[in-house]
Structures are given as C-alpha cells and as structure tokens.
Amino acid sequence: MAPQKTVGILGGGQLGRMLTHPAALLGIPLLILDSGSYTPAKQTLLPPENHDGHLDGPFTSEPHIRELAKKCDILTVEIEHVNADVLEAVEKEGLCEVQPSPSTIRLIQDKYQQKKYLSEKGVPVSPFGELPPNPTESDFKAVTDKLGLPVMLKAKTLAYDGRGNSPLKSTSSEDIQRSLDFLGDRPLYAEGWCSFVKEVAVMVVRNKEGQVKSYDAVETIHRESILRVCLAPLRGEKSLNARARQLAESAVGHLTGAGIFGVEMFLMADGSLLLNEIAPRPHNSGHHTIEACHTSQFENHLRAILSLPLGSTDLIVPSAAMINILGASSSMEPIEIMRDNALTVSGATVHLYGKKESRKARKMGHITLTAQSDADLTENLRTILFAQPDADAQWINPIAPPKPEVSHSHAKPLVGIIMGSDSDLPVMLPATKILDQFEIPYELTITSAHRTPDKMVKYAKSAVNRGLRVVIAGAGGAAHLPGMVASETVLPVIGVPVKASVLDGVDSLYSIVQMPRGIPCATVGINNSTNAALLAIKILATAIPKYQVALEEYSKKLEEEVLQKCEKLEIDGWDKYVKETLKK
C-alpha cells in the first residue's frame, strides 16, 4: 500500500480548521501555511509526525509557498487570494501538485475575467462592463448608458463579503465619488442591476478523473452584504433545485482542477437563474453539509484532490439551516451568549472558529440546525436568530415566520388540505381539528379541478418543493380534484368524498376510488375528513418519530374511552345506559 499523501493548505483560517476534522478521521496528513502559530486551523490538528510543525508565514509569500511545496505532495487553498504565479511555477518545476489548478485560481481571483470567461462559455450571467484604470465621470456615464441605472460597481480583485461592492444609483459627482471612496484604488467593473427574488448557492465537487457531484441548492440570505443564513434544500417550483445544480455543474465544468467549488447565483422573477460568481474552495454556503449531508464539503474536497472515492452529497435530514455567528464588537460576550442559546435548541450544533479577537461583522463561528420538517426548523431558527445581538423581527419574520393565527395556514406546512368549493369546508373542518390536536403544521385552500385548473396544477407540481408531505383533497359530485392532484404530484393524496345534494356522496366515492392503474389515490369514507387527517399523520409518522408516539397516545385514549363505556354499561345496564348516556 502506497504511503498516504501529505496535503499542504495555503491559509489557516476557519475553512482550513474545518478541513482538519475529516483529515484527522481519514488519517490524511496536513501541513498548514499561515502567519502565526495558533491560527484557527493550526489549533485542531497536529502536523505529521515527521515534521517539526506547521509553517509560520504569509500564504502569499513565494519562499514560504516553496518551502511548503517541498514538504507536501499536493497543495490546496482555503482562500483564493494567494500567489497563483508561484503555484504555477511550483507545479511546473515538479515540486508538488496543485489543486484546483493555478489557472483556475488566477481566473477566479479577477471577478471581471471570471465573468467574461463564463459569459463566453455560454453561462448565463448578469450584463457587465469594464471600467478603465482611474475612471472618469464620462467613463461611468458610458458604462451606465450600456447597463442602465442603478449598477453595482465591483472591485475586480480582493473582494469578499460585500467589501468590494458599491451600488451606484446615479452618475452624479457625489454618488461616483462615494463609491470610489468605498472601493479604494482598485481596478473596477460594473454589473447591471439584478432584481433577484432569491440568492442561491450550490456546492460542486469534482475529482481529478472528472467525476462531478453537486449538493442540493440552498437559499442564501444576506444582511448588509454578509451571508447570515442558509436554508437547505432550496424551496421553490418543481425543477428549481435541479436547474440550479445543472447550472452549477456546467459552470464548474468549464474550469480545470479538482476540489470543491462554491457557485453563487441569482433567482430572477421569471424563474431564470444567473450565475454570480464561483469560489474555488470550501464555501460558507456549504457549512451545513457537515451535519446535514452524508459527506461534508470539506471531506469531499480532500477526497477529490487525493483521488479517493467521492462521498454521497445527499441530505440526511429533510430540512437544515446554517446561521453565521458574527462579532458585534471587541467583546466575546455576545459570541458566548449565542453559543449558550444554541445549546438549548434541539438539532443545533455550534462551531466556533477559535478566533481570539472579535470585531464587528467578523465571522466568529456558525451554527448548523437540522430538523425533521421545515416547520420544526423554522421554530428553532427563530430561537437562534432572536439571540443574535442585532435581532430584528422585521428581518427575521420573513426568514422564519411565526406560528399562524388560529384558523390560518401555516407558512411551512407538512399537510395540504384542498377542496373544490367553499361548500366543502364544513366537511373538511374536522380534519383541521385533528391536525391541530396533533400540532401538525398545515395549510388550507380552495382549488377546483374544473374552475381553476391552472391553479390546481401549479399547487400539485410545487407541493414537494414547498415541503409538503401529504395532500388531503375533498370533492363532491364528479370529484375529480383528488385524482387530478394525484396525477401531478409524487406525494400521497388522500381523497375525501363529499356528500352532494344527490346520490348521497356515493358518486364522489366511486369517482375517487376508481383511479386508473399507476395513479393511486387513497380514499376514506364519505364526509370522513377525520380519518383522512389521521391517515395523513400515520404517513408522516413513518419518517417523524414524534408523530408515532402521538398516534400511540391517541389510540390508547380511544381504547380507554371504550373500556370506560363497557364498565359503565355493565354497571348501569343497557336500558339505563341508553336513557341516560346515549341521549345526552
């Protein structure tokens, strides 16, 4: 068996720290180059046995990079702001292998060149234009004439967490100077304004043999241009997740080298996706994969660059979130408060990065949150977000909505109750009472197979991607609603035959129960939405254990009620029982 290859990491921050965890479990030797002896990454893994220690020096320094290269078999990065020229020379001289390739790192370092390259390859991106060195007001007016106003001015290099972006709303001297003061003396370009509805990210891993895997897309939520929350998986219309993954894989396919890549994009109002930028390394939007996926982005990065079998990227939980812990000031107390609060939350895992100095907006750690449903995730997410120093209900409520008022739909339902007409509502109300009793999040609405067919199809097709697990559909007469919905979704559909003015609901029963082969639709008794709700809960209980417990308690209560009636019947006799008990 060949000796294990030693991996050198340029950068010793939190991404390097999280690379050390799978490296230790897999027995992969790591050497870290960064200034200081106690950086976040150096705290968590000893250097290989035959080395004196991790390297102390700037990860951009040519002598230090060359020293690291001589001691390693493969060099990789945890930050892209490295010296790509030296990496290219190191590889050409045969000192060691570099992954991802230096040419990819160089391309991604310059956001304008990256955007231009991807556009030339046919990847959809927002419109953009280059600004010359030391741009004048006429240069800004020329680019805004092309792109319109407003535009986003961006630094080509050394930009992250919004530090290289400045919106330009007009070409007035004051607005131009304000942006130049913020961006500093750096080469700039402009992007057309993207009125997106969501920001989306996909982690993509590719090994040296060209095998590519992507993780489920996530929604990324920023505040003041800094990522604050990720929600996984991305919710939306039926094909959205698949389209985002396909775009990300296609974009990464135009780059060279192995490893993990973070692909950021915009979801536009018309449903299209525009690629924003790519990071050639582990990314903040993939931190949830540590607890939420079979194989984390960090482990898969190591597997990819070492030609080890890539791990599964599948989620192992239905719902997950990542919440960044940001510094509020120089004090560590707010960090400790957020940590201690998260420790009280079911499904929460705290990752602090070992940084000894806090400052405003500095990434000090993150919290991963996993749950069996979006509703549970949302409730726990509110607890975590409201413990942050800048907690603001106006910002938090759209991300993690509060529980609904009585008789109103839940924002994150597990069960959907639909009916063809408002006249069916009295029949469907008992289902809501059962779901309320079991504390099941649900929604209720009217959609007709005949009068609102487009709405019905949209509802059915989007049900899975909105987090629904079961649909209860009530209908009378021709009663086509349950069957039509069943034909448009992979979710189980439970039909409730509603008794109409003629045929006593038998027509509805026959219509729902007699579905063609291949399109099953469960059917309960006429007007029996109570059983429909109980069946829905039994379906949920196959995946969510707490509902199994609740059903057992419910069954036990039913049994006790019957036994009490038996005892009373024996004591009173049936004549008295009928007169005094049944007539109450």
C-alpha positions in Angstrom: 0.0 0.0 0.0 1.4 3.4 -1.0 2.1 5.9 1.8 -0.6 8.5 2.4 0.0 11.7 0.5 0.6 14.9 2.6 -1.7 17.8 1.8 -0.5 21.4 2.2 -3.1 24.1 2.8 -2.5 27.7 2.0 -4.4 29.6 4.7 -5.1 28.6 8.3 -8.5 30.2 8.9 -11.8 28.6 9.7 -12.1 26.8 6.3 -8.7 25.2 7.0 -9.9 24.4 10.5 -12.9 22.5 9.1 -10.7 20.7 6.7 -8.6 19.3 9.6 -11.6 17.5 11.0 -12.2 14.9 8.2 -8.4 14.8 7.6 -8.0 13.5 11.2 -10.7 10.9 10.8 -9.3 9.7 7.4 -5.7 9.8 8.5 -4.7 12.3 5.9 -1.5 14.3 6.9 -1.9 18.1 6.7 0.6 20.9 6.8 -0.8 24.5 7.1 0.9 27.7 6.0 -0.3 30.9 7.6 1.1 33.7 9.8 1.0 32.8 13.5 1.4 29.6 15.5 -2.2 29.4 16.8 -4.4 30.2 13.8 -7.9 28.5 13.7 -6.7 25.6 11.6 -3.5 25.0 13.5 -5.4 24.6 16.7 -7.2 21.5 15.7 -4.7 19.2 14.0 -1.0 18.4 14.8 1.5 18.4 11.9 2.5 15.0 10.5 4.9 13.0 12.8 8.0 13.6 10.7 7.5 17.4 10.6 8.6 20.0 13.2 5.4 21.9 12.9 3.0 23.8 10.7 4.6 26.6 8.7 4.6 30.2 10.1 4.5 32.8 7.4 2.2 34.6 4.8 0.4 32.3 2.5 1.2 34.7 -0.4 5.0 34.6 0.2 7.0 32.8 -2.5 9.7 31.4 -0.2 7.1 30.1 2.3 5.0 28.5 -0.5 8.1 26.8 -1.9 9.1 25.5 1.5 5.6 24.1 1.9 5.6 22.6 -1.6 8.8 20.7 -0.8 7.2 19.0 2.2 3.9 18.1 0.5 2.5 16.0 -2.3 -0.5 18.3 -3.0 -1.1 21.9 -2.3 -4.6 23.3 -2.0 -6.2 26.6 -0.8 -8.7 27.7 1.8 -8.7 31.2 0.4 -8.3 32.2 -3.3 -6.2 35.4 -2.6 -2.9 33.5 -3.0 0.0 33.9 -5.4 -1.2 31.9 -8.4 2.0 32.6 -10.4 4.1 30.9 -7.7 1.7 28.0 -7.5 2.0 27.6 -11.3 5.8 27.7 -11.1 5.8 25.2 -8.2 3.8 22.7 -10.3 5.8 23.2 -13.5 9.0 22.6 -11.6 7.6 19.3 -10.2 7.8 20.3 -6.6 4.3 19.2 -5.9 0.8 19.0 -7.4 -1.6 22.0 -7.0 -5.4 21.6 -6.8 -7.5 23.3 -8.1 -5.3 24.3 -10.9 -3.4 27.6 -10.6 -5.0 28.8 -13.9 -8.5 28.4 -12.3 -7.4 30.2 -9.1 -5.9 33.1 -11.2 -9.1 33.3 -13.3 -11.4 33.4 -10.2 -9.2 36.0 -8.4 -10.3 38.5 -11.0 -14.1 38.8 -10.9 -14.2 40.6 -14.2 -12.2 38.0 -16.1 -14.2 35.3 -14.4 -17.4 36.8 -15.5 -16.1 37.4 -19.1 -14.8 33.8 -19.4 -18.1 32.3 -18.1 -20.1 34.5 -20.5 -18.0 33.5 -23.4 -18.7 29.8 -22.5 -22.4 30.4 -22.7 -23.1 30.5 -18.9 -25.9 32.9 -18.1 -24.6 35.9 -16.2 -25.8 39.5 -15.5 -24.8 42.1 -18.1 -21.4 43.7 -17.2 -18.9 46.2 -18.5 -15.3 47.1 -17.7 -14.1 50.4 -16.4 -10.6 51.7 -17.3 -8.0 52.5 -14.7 -8.7 55.7 -12.9 -12.1 56.0 -14.4 -13.6 59.5 -15.1 -17.2 60.6 -14.8 -17.6 60.1 -18.5 -16.4 56.5 -18.1 -19.1 55.9 -15.5 -21.7 57.5 -17.7 -20.6 55.4 -20.7 -21.0 52.1 -18.8 -24.3 53.1 -17.2 -25.6 54.1 -20.7 -24.9 50.5 -21.7 -26.2 48.8 -18.5 -28.7 51.3 -17.2 -29.1 52.6 -13.7 -28.6 51.6 -11.0 -25.5 49.4 -11.4 -23.3 47.5 -9.0 -19.7 48.6 -9.0 -17.3 45.8 -8.1 -13.6 45.6 -7.4 -12.1 43.1 -9.8 -9.8 41.6 -7.1 -9.5 41.1 -3.3 -13.3 41.4 -2.7 -15.4 39.3 -0.4 -18.4 39.7 2.0 -19.5 42.8 0.1 -16.3 44.6 0.8 -15.7 45.1 -2.9 -19.2 46.1 -4.0 -20.8 49.5 -4.1 -24.2 50.3 -5.7 -24.2 53.4 -8.0 -27.7 54.9 -8.2 -26.8 57.9 -10.3 -23.9 59.4 -12.2 -23.8 62.5 -10.1 -20.3 63.5 -9.0 -21.3 62.9 -5.3 -22.5 59.3 -5.9 -19.5 58.4 -8.1 -17.0 59.8 -5.5 -18.9 58.0 -2.7 -18.4 54.7 -4.5 -14.8 55.4 -5.3 -14.0 56.3 -1.7 -15.6 53.0 -0.6 -13.9 50.8 -3.1 -10.5 52.4 -2.9 -7.8 52.4 -5.6 -8.6 49.1 -7.2 -9.5 48.1 -10.8 -13.3 48.2 -11.2 -16.1 46.9 -13.4 -19.8 47.3 -13.4 -22.7 44.9 -13.4 -26.2 45.6 -14.5 -28.6 45.7 -11.5 -30.2 42.3 -10.8 -33.6 42.5 -9.2 -33.5 38.9 -8.0 -36.1 37.2 -5.8 -33.6 34.9 -4.1 -29.9 34.3 -3.8 -28.9 30.7 -4.4 -25.8 28.7 -4.0 -24.7 25.2 -5.0 -21.6 23.3 -3.9 -20.0 21.2 -6.6 -17.2 18.7 -6.1 -15.0 17.3 -9.0 -12.2 14.9 -8.7 -9.1 14.6 -10.9 -10.7 12.0 -13.0 -13.5 14.4 -14.0 -16.3 12.9 -11.9 -18.7 15.6 -10.8 -21.3 15.7 -8.0 -23.3 18.6 -6.7 -25.1 19.2 -3.4 -28.7 20.3 -3.1 -29.1 24.0 -3.8 -29.6 26.3 -0.8 -31.1 29.7 -0.4 -28.6 32.2 0.9 -29.8 35.2 2.9 -27.6 38.2 3.3 -27.7 41.3 5.5 -25.5 44.3 4.8 -23.9 42.1 2.1 -22.7 39.5 4.5 -24.1 35.9 4.5 -26.2 35.4 7.6 -28.4 32.3 6.9 -28.5 29.4 4.5 -31.7 27.2 4.1 -31.4 23.7 2.7 -32.8 22.4 0.5 -33.8 25.3 -1.8 -37.6 25.5 -1.9 -39.5 26.6 -5.0 -41.1 25.4 -8.1 -40.7 21.8 -9.2 -37.5 21.9 -11.3 -35.7 24.8 -9.5 -33.2 22.7 -7.4 -32.3 20.5 -10.4 -31.9 23.5 -12.7 -29.6 25.3 -10.1 -27.5 22.1 -9.7 -27.2 21.7 -13.5 -26.1 25.3 -14.0 -23.5 25.0 -11.2 -22.1 21.7 -12.6 -22.0 23.2 -16.1 -20.1 26.3 -14.9 -17.6 24.3 -12.9 -17.1 22.0 -16.0 -15.5 25.0 -17.8 -12.8 25.2 -15.1 -9.8 23.0 -14.6 -8.6 21.2 -11.5 -10.1 19.2 -8.7 -11.8 20.1 -5.4 -14.9 21.7 -4.1 -16.4 24.8 -5.7 -19.0 27.2 -4.3 -21.3 28.5 -7.1 -23.4 31.6 -6.3 -26.3 32.6 -8.4 -29.5 34.8 -8.6 -33.0 33.5 -9.0 -34.9 36.1 -11.1 -38.6 36.9 -11.0 -39.2 35.0 -14.3 -37.7 31.8 -12.8 -34.4 32.1 -14.7 -31.0 31.7 -12.9 -28.0 34.0 -13.4 -24.6 32.9 -12.2 -23.0 35.5 -9.9 -19.5 34.1 -9.1 -17.5 30.9 -8.2 -15.2 30.2 -5.3 -12.5 27.5 -5.9 -12.6 26.2 -2.3 -15.0 25.3 0.5 -17.6 28.0 1.0 -19.7 29.5 3.7 -22.9 28.3 1.9 -21.8 24.7 2.3 -21.1 24.6 6.0 -24.5 22.9 6.7 -23.1 19.8 4.9 -21.1 18.8 8.0 -24.2 17.8 9.9 -26.9 17.7 7.2 -25.2 15.5 4.5 -23.7 12.1 4.2 -20.3 13.7 3.3 -19.4 17.3 4.1 -18.0 19.7 1.6 -14.7 19.6 3.5 -14.3 15.8 3.3 -15.3 15.7 -0.3 -12.7 18.4 -1.1 -10.0 16.2 0.4 -11.4 13.1 -1.4 -11.4 14.9 -4.7 -7.8 16.2 -4.7 -6.5 12.9 -3.4 -8.4 10.8 -6.0 -10.3 9.0 -3.2 -13.9 7.9 -4.0 -16.3 10.9 -3.8 -18.8 10.7 -1.0 -22.6 11.0 -1.2 -23.8 14.6 -1.4 -27.3 13.7 -0.4 -29.0 15.3 2.6 -29.7 13.0 5.5 -32.3 15.3 7.0 -35.4 16.9 5.4 -34.5 20.4 6.5 -31.4 22.2 7.5 -30.0 25.7 8.1 -26.7 27.4 8.7 -26.5 30.6 10.8 -23.3 32.6 10.9 -22.1 33.9 14.3 -20.7 37.4 13.7 -18.8 39.6 16.1 -20.8 42.6 17.4 -17.8 44.4 18.9 -14.5 43.6 20.5 -16.3 41.8 23.3 -16.6 37.9 23.2 -19.7 38.0 25.4 -22.2 38.2 22.6 -20.5 35.2 21.0 -20.8 33.2 24.2 -24.5 34.2 24.5 -25.2 33.0 21.0 -23.4 29.7 21.7 -25.1 29.1 25.0 -28.5 29.8 23.5 -27.9 27.4 20.6 -27.0 24.7 23.0 -30.6 24.7 24.3 -32.0 24.2 20.8 -32.8 20.7 19.5 -30.8 19.9 16.4 -28.4 22.7 16.7 -24.6 22.2 16.5 -22.2 25.0 17.4 -18.9 25.6 15.5 -16.7 28.3 17.0 -13.6 29.1 15.0 -11.1 29.7 17.7 -10.5 33.3 16.9 -9.2 35.2 19.9 -10.3 38.7 18.8 -13.8 39.7 18.0 -14.8 42.7 15.9 -18.0 43.9 14.3 -19.1 41.7 11.4 -16.2 39.2 11.8 -17.1 35.6 11.2 -16.5 34.0 14.6 -18.4 30.8 14.1 -21.6 29.2 12.8 -24.5 27.1 13.9 -25.9 24.2 12.0 -29.5 23.4 12.5 -31.2 20.2 11.4 -34.9 19.2 11.7 -37.5 16.7 10.5 -39.6 19.4 8.9 -39.4 23.0 7.7 -41.9 23.9 10.4 -39.7 22.5 13.2 -36.6 24.1 11.6 -38.4 27.5 11.4 -39.4 27.4 15.1 -35.9 26.6 16.2 -34.3 29.0 13.8 -36.4 31.8 15.4 -34.9 31.0 18.8 -31.4 31.2 17.4 -31.9 34.4 15.3 -33.5 36.3 18.2 -30.5 35.6 20.3 -28.2 37.5 18.0 -27.1 41.0 19.0 -28.7 42.7 16.0 -32.0 40.7 16.3 -34.8 42.4 14.4 -38.2 40.9 14.0 -38.8 42.8 10.7 -35.7 41.0 9.2 -36.3 37.6 11.0 -40.0 37.1 10.3 -39.8 36.7 6.5 -37.0 34.1 7.0 -38.5 32.2 9.9 -42.2 33.2 10.1 -44.0 33.0 13.5 -46.8 30.4 14.0 -50.0 31.4 12.3 -53.1 32.7 14.0 -55.9 30.3 14.7 -57.7 29.1 11.6 -54.9 30.4 9.3 -52.5 28.4 7.2 -49.0 27.6 8.4 -46.1 29.2 6.5 -44.2 25.9 6.5 -47.0 23.2 6.2 -46.5 19.4 6.1 -50.1 18.7 5.1 -52.1 20.5 2.4 -55.9 20.5 2.7 -57.6 21.5 -0.5 -61.2 21.4 -1.7 -63.1 22.2 -4.8 -65.6 24.6 -3.3 -66.2 26.6 -0.2 -69.3 24.5 0.3 -67.0 21.6 1.1 -65.4 23.5 4.0 -67.8 22.2 6.8 -66.9 18.6 5.7 -63.1 19.4 5.8 -63.1 21.2 9.1 -62.9 18.0 11.3 -59.5 17.3 9.5 -58.2 20.7 10.8 -59.2 19.8 14.3 -57.3 16.6 14.3 -54.2 18.2 12.8 -54.5 21.0 15.4 -54.8 18.3 18.1 -51.6 16.6 16.9 -49.8 20.0 16.3 -49.3 19.3 12.7 -48.5 22.3 10.5 -50.9 22.5 7.6 -52.4 24.8 5.0 -56.0 25.0 3.7 -57.2 26.5 0.4 -59.7 26.1 -2.3 -58.8 25.0 -5.8 -61.1 23.4 -8.3 -60.2 20.8 -10.9 -62.7 22.3 -13.3 -62.9 26.1 -12.5 -59.3 26.8 -11.6 -57.3 24.0 -13.4 -54.1 26.1 -13.7 -54.1 26.8 -10.0 -54.7 23.2 -9.2 -51.8 22.0 -11.5 -49.4 24.6 -10.0 -50.4 23.6 -6.5 -49.8 19.9 -7.2 -46.5 20.4 -9.1 -45.0 22.7 -6.4 -46.2 20.7 -3.4 -43.0 18.6 -2.9 -40.6 21.5 -3.3 -42.6 23.6 -0.8 -42.0 20.9 1.8 -45.5 19.3 1.8 -45.6 15.6 2.6 -49.3 14.7 2.2 -52.3 16.3 0.4 -55.9 15.8 1.6 -58.3 16.7 -1.1 -62.1 16.9 -0.6 -64.5 16.9 -3.5 -68.1 16.1 -4.3 -70.1 15.2 -7.4 -67.7 14.3 -10.2 -65.0 14.6 -7.5 -62.0 14.9 -10.0 -59.8 17.0 -7.7 -58.1 14.2 -5.6 -57.3 12.1 -8.7 -56.1 15.1 -10.8 -53.8 16.2 -8.0 -52.5 12.7 -7.5 -51.6 12.6 -11.2 -49.5 15.8 -10.9 -47.5 15.1 -7.7 -45.5 12.2 -6.2 -46.9 12.9 -2.8 -49.6 10.7 -1.3 -53.0 12.1 -1.9 -56.0 11.2 0.4 -59.4 11.8 -1.2 -62.4 12.7 0.9 -65.7 12.0 -0.9 -68.1 14.9 -0.1 -71.8 14.1 0.1 -73.6 16.3 -2.5 -77.3 17.0 -2.9 -77.9 13.8 -4.9 -76.7 10.2 -4.7 -75.6 10.7 -1.1 -71.9 11.0 -2.0 -71.7 7.6 -3.5 -70.9 9.2 -6.8 -68.0 11.0 -5.2 -66.7 7.9 -3.6 -66.7 5.9 -6.8 -65.0 8.7 -8.7 -62.1 8.9 -6.2 -61.7 5.3 -5.5 -61.7 4.1 -9.1 -58.4 5.6 -10.3 -56.6 4.0 -13.2 -53.6 1.8 -12.6 -50.4 3.8 -11.9 -52.2 6.8 -10.3 -53.1 5.7 -6.7 -55.3 7.9 -4.6 -56.1 6.9 -1.0 -59.8 7.2 -0.3 -61.7 7.4 3.1 -65.4 7.2 3.9 -67.9 9.7 2.7 -67.5 13.0 4.6 -64.9 11.4 6.8 -62.1 14.0 6.8 -61.2 13.0 10.4 -59.9 9.7 9.1 -58.1 11.5 6.2 -56.2 13.6 8.8 -55.4 10.5 10.9 -54.1 8.7 7.8 -52.0 11.7 6.9 -50.5 11.7 10.3 -49.7 8.0 10.0 -47.9 8.7 6.7 -45.9 11.4 8.4 -45.1 9.1 11.4 -43.2 6.8 9.1 -40.5 9.4 8.9 -41.1 11.6 12.0 -40.9 9.5 15.2 -42.7 12.1 17.4 -45.9 11.5 15.5 -45.6 7.8 16.1 -45.6 8.5 19.8 -48.6 10.9 19.5 -50.6 8.3 17.5 -49.9 5.6 20.1 -51.2 8.0 22.8 -54.2 8.8 20.7 -55.0 5.1 20.2 -54.5 4.5 23.9 -57.0 7.2 24.7 -59.6 5.7 22.3 -59.1 2.3 24.0 -59.6 3.8 27.4 -62.8 5.6 26.3 -64.3 2.3 25.0 -63.3 0.4 28.2 -64.9 3.1 30.4 -68.1 2.8 28.4 -68.0 -1.0 28.8 -67.6 -0.6 32.5 -70.5 1.9 32.7 -72.7 -0.4 30.6 -72.1 -3.3 32.9 -72.9 -1.2 36.0 -76.0 0.6 34.6 -77.4 -2.0 32.3 -78.4 -1.2 28.7 -81.8 0.3 29.3 -80.4 2.9 31.7 -77.3 3.4 29.6 -79.5 4.3 26.6 -81.7 6.6 28.5 -79.0 8.4 30.5 -75.9 8.2 28.4 -76.7 7.9 24.7 -79.3 10.7 24.9 -77.0 13.2 26.4 
